[in-house]
Amino acid sequence: MSSEVLFFSGAAVVLLAGGVLLGRMLANRRRVELLPLMGALVASVIVLTVMTGPLGARSLAMALAALLWGAVLLATVMLVRRSRPRLAIVVGVVGGVIAIHAAVITFVVARFSATEAPREYALLWLPAAMTGAVKNLGEPGSGVETPLWVRMSQDAGLLPLLVVLLSGFALSYVVRMGVLARPPAST
């Protein structure tokens, strides 16, 4: 594994841990309603990703990816709120991974044609765009100077890292709020 892959993998883990800690801290201090929280997170992803890149087809792909990420994460958060603490963590992790993958897959499907980015490699797009760990994505080799994984990571920009950070934040916040809202167990 190259040092570049390790660096970006480490950065994703650090961002996720930072988001989780931030969510726990905010849950201890403030109570924010779920819909405004999710709306603010989706809006921040859209604004930050659109502002940091060229406008046009990329902006539409970013907005669609952020909206789908928000919808999947909202469904996950609603399930987490109704679960017991240990089950909530499992549901949150699985739902968070699905939300993050859904955002990247939506972005790539909206941004690249099926010949540029073969759809059967969709589950590899996140590690390819975030870390460059996957380089063979089935794209046609002739006539393309820049590999697909490089074009995806350049076009996606902050999207993968933002959704990792904010997914960890939102799920940690909701799990912690659920723990704080439960009455203490009597012995």
C-alpha positions in Angstrom: 0.0 0.0 0.0 1.4 3.4 -1.0 2.1 6.2 1.5 -0.5 8.3 -0.3 -3.2 5.7 0.3 -2.2 5.4 4.0 -2.2 9.2 4.3 -5.7 9.6 2.9 -7.1 6.6 4.8 -5.6 8.1 8.0 -7.1 11.4 7.2 -10.6 9.8 6.8 -10.2 8.0 10.1 -9.1 11.2 11.9 -12.0 13.2 10.4 -14.5 10.4 11.4 -13.1 10.4 14.9 -13.2 14.2 15.1 -16.8 14.2 13.9 -17.8 11.6 16.5 -16.1 13.5 19.3 -17.7 16.8 18.1 -21.2 15.1 18.0 -20.8 13.7 21.5 -19.6 17.1 22.9 -22.5 19.0 21.3 -25.0 16.4 22.5 -23.8 16.9 26.1 -24.3 20.7 25.8 -27.2 21.4 23.5 -30.3 19.8 22.2 -30.9 20.4 18.5 -34.0 19.1 16.7 -33.3 16.4 14.1 -34.7 18.1 10.9 -32.8 21.4 11.4 -29.7 19.5 12.2 -29.9 17.4 9.0 -30.9 20.4 6.9 -27.9 22.3 8.1 -25.6 19.3 7.4 -26.9 18.8 3.9 -26.8 22.5 3.2 -23.2 22.7 4.4 -22.1 19.8 2.1 -23.8 21.4 -0.9 -22.4 24.9 -0.2 -18.8 23.7 0.5 -18.6 21.3 -2.3 -20.1 23.6 -4.9 -18.0 26.6 -3.8 -14.7 24.6 -3.9 -15.1 23.5 -7.5 -16.1 24.5 -11.0 -19.8 25.2 -11.6 -21.9 23.4 -14.1 -22.6 19.7 -14.4 -20.4 19.1 -11.4 -22.6 21.3 -9.2 -25.7 19.4 -10.1 -24.0 16.1 -9.3 -22.8 17.5 -6.0 -26.3 18.7 -5.0 -27.8 15.3 -6.0 -25.2 13.4 -4.0 -25.6 15.6 -0.9 -29.4 15.3 -1.1 -29.3 11.5 -1.3 -26.7 11.4 1.4 -28.9 13.5 3.6 -32.0 11.3 2.9 -30.2 8.0 3.7 -28.5 9.5 6.8 -31.9 10.9 8.0 -33.5 7.4 7.6 -30.5 6.0 9.5 -30.7 8.6 12.2 -34.4 7.9 12.7 -33.7 4.2 13.1 -30.9 4.9 15.5 -33.2 7.1 17.7 -35.6 4.2 18.1 -32.9 1.6 18.9 -31.2 0.5 22.1 -27.7 1.9 22.6 -25.7 -1.1 21.3 -28.0 -1.8 18.4 -28.0 2.0 17.7 -24.2 1.9 17.2 -24.4 -1.0 14.8 -27.3 0.5 12.8 -25.5 3.8 12.8 -22.3 2.4 11.4 -24.0 0.3 8.7 -26.3 3.2 7.8 -23.5 5.7 7.8 -21.4 3.5 5.4 -24.4 3.1 3.1 -25.1 6.9 3.2 -21.4 7.7 2.3 -21.3 5.1 -0.5 -24.7 6.4 -1.8 -23.3 10.0 -2.0 -20.2 9.0 -4.0 -22.1 6.6 -6.2 -24.8 9.3 -7.0 -22.0 11.8 -7.7 -20.2 9.5 -10.1 -23.4 8.3 -11.9 -24.5 11.9 -12.4 -21.1 13.2 -13.4 -19.7 10.4 -15.6 -21.2 8.3 -18.4 -21.6 4.6 -18.1 -18.7 4.1 -20.6 -16.4 6.4 -18.6 -17.3 4.8 -15.3 -18.7 1.2 -15.7 -21.5 0.8 -13.1 -20.4 -2.7 -12.0 -17.5 -1.1 -10.2 -19.7 1.3 -8.2 -18.8 -0.1 -4.8 -15.1 0.6 -5.5 -15.7 4.3 -6.3 -15.5 5.5 -2.7 -12.1 4.0 -1.9 -10.9 5.1 -5.4 -12.0 8.7 -5.0 -10.9 9.0 -1.4 -7.6 7.3 -1.3 -6.6 6.0 -4.7 -6.5 2.5 -3.2 -8.4 1.1 -6.2 -7.0 2.0 -9.6 -8.6 -0.5 -11.9 -12.2 0.6 -12.3 -12.9 -1.0 -15.7 -12.7 2.2 -17.7 -11.7 1.9 -21.3 -7.9 2.3 -21.6 -7.6 3.9 -25.0 -8.0 7.6 -25.6 -8.1 8.7 -21.9 -5.0 10.3 -20.5 -6.2 10.7 -16.9 -7.4 7.5 -15.1 -10.9 7.5 -13.8 -9.9 7.3 -10.2 -7.9 10.5 -10.6 -10.8 12.3 -12.4 -13.3 11.1 -9.7 -11.1 12.3 -6.9 -10.5 15.7 -8.6 -14.2 16.2 -9.4 -15.5 15.0 -6.1 -13.1 17.3 -4.2 -14.2 17.6 -0.6 -17.4 15.5 -0.9 -16.1 12.1 0.4 -14.3 13.7 3.3 -17.2 16.0 4.2 -19.7 13.2 4.2 -17.5 11.0 6.4 -17.0 13.8 8.9 -20.6 14.9 9.0 -21.9 11.3 9.1 -19.8 10.5 12.1 -21.0 13.8 13.7 -24.7 13.3 13.1 -24.8 9.6 14.2 -22.7 10.2 17.3 -24.9 13.2 18.2 -28.1 11.1 17.9 -26.7 8.1 19.7 -25.5 10.3 22.6 -28.8 12.2 22.8 -30.6 8.9 23.0 -28.3 7.7 25.9 -28.8 11.0 27.7 -32.6 10.9 27.3 -32.9 7.5 28.8 -33.6 7.2 32.5 -30.8 5.7 34.6 -31.2 1.9 35.0 -32.3 0.9 38.5 -30.4 -1.8 40.3 
